């Protein structure tokens, strides 16, 4: 289901996207328990490589969530000092 973020405030849009990231993160971690890991590997280290990539993807989602929190922080409390040129 797609949500029209144009109808939301900036903060609501960020919160909506953060919730989507959280859902994807949970689904990604659930992959670590997938039945494919109970089957024999096609080559040595296959499952280890798959798990490593799951964790790398999870970390990127954590980083994205942190960036949204920073967006919200600056949207709610803009810094008053001018940026250097």
PELIN-V596690 format. One record per residue. N is the residue number from 0. PHI is phi in whole degrees, 0 to 359 (* if undefined). NEAR is the number of other ideal C-beta (glycine too) atoms within 10 Angstrom. D_FIRST is the distance of its C-alpha to the first C-alpha in Angstrom with 2 decimals. Layout:
BEGIN
N	PHI	NEAR	D_FIRST
N	PHI	NEAR	D_FIRST
END
This chain:
BEGIN
0	*	2	0.00
1	264	4	3.78
2	251	13	6.56
3	278	7	9.93
4	286	13	12.31
5	294	6	15.21
6	276	8	15.39
7	260	13	15.89
8	288	10	19.12
9	302	12	19.71
10	297	12	19.95
11	296	12	16.68
12	298	17	14.93
13	298	19	16.89
14	299	14	16.12
15	299	13	12.33
16	291	16	12.93
17	297	18	15.56
18	296	13	13.41
19	295	12	11.16
20	299	17	14.62
21	298	13	15.91
22	298	10	13.39
23	295	14	14.27
24	300	18	17.88
25	296	11	18.06
26	298	9	16.78
27	296	15	19.30
28	294	14	22.09
29	295	10	21.45
30	299	15	22.29
31	297	13	25.78
32	256	9	26.35
33	297	11	25.17
34	297	6	27.79
35	300	11	28.48
36	284	13	30.56
37	269	8	32.79
38	267	10	33.78
39	296	6	36.61
40	287	13	35.98
41	284	7	36.55
42	209	7	38.46
43	298	8	39.80
44	88	9	37.36
45	300	14	34.22
46	294	17	32.48
47	298	10	33.77
48	295	12	32.33
49	297	16	28.92
50	297	13	28.97
51	298	11	30.20
52	288	11	27.33
53	300	16	24.80
54	291	13	26.61
55	297	10	26.83
56	297	15	23.09
57	299	17	22.69
58	297	11	25.28
59	294	13	23.58
60	292	18	20.40
61	299	13	22.82
62	296	11	24.40
63	299	15	21.23
64	298	16	20.55
65	296	11	24.20
66	295	13	23.93
67	295	18	21.20
68	298	12	23.60
69	295	11	26.34
70	303	16	24.38
71	297	15	23.97
72	301	11	27.62
73	284	10	28.88
74	290	12	26.77
75	277	9	28.15
76	226	8	31.62
77	296	7	32.58
78	286	8	35.76
79	267	5	38.71
80	282	5	40.93
81	290	6	40.95
82	282	5	39.84
83	292	4	42.81
84	266	3	43.41
END
